[in-house]
Amino acid sequence: MSTAAKPVFFSNQIIDTWSEGKKIAIAENVLTVNKAPGVTVQFMLDEAYRFVKTSDGSPDPHQLIGKVRTVKQLEQMGAEAYMNSCIYKDIAYDVEQGYLGRPLASGASAKVEAAKPPPVIEEKVVEAPKESKSDEELLSAFLLNNLGGN
């Protein structure tokens, strides 16, 4: 039984680090991760923000902390994001800029799927990990556990 892979949040920091180390390539909003020699995994990217905390440390009445929203979702909510800040209704949040990556099928079908516009993922929410591991460690574990090329 196969389950569909979930979207993954890639912070700008991890994208920059991996780009410098030539671990990834990005072309036409498709991120290709070099998982192992000759093994790659591809993701369709949408600009997104991960909510880290309220700017003043107050409780989060909108329950956004730990969630990821695409730019389109933020626009639909009426939220305004700029750099590492986002204001939603009456609350200012610290956010992390990055991309929400939808895993693409491998092989030739990935090229066809990459040409399609990304679907609207309004109701999907990606929870931030509750562990204190780095983004790189968490993403590596995810790729090895869920997208194995075996």
Summary of the structure (lengths in Angstrom):
residues: 150
radius of gyration: 15.9
end to end distance: 15.2
largest distance: 49.2
contacts: 381
relative contact order: 0.24
helix: 24%
strand: 38%
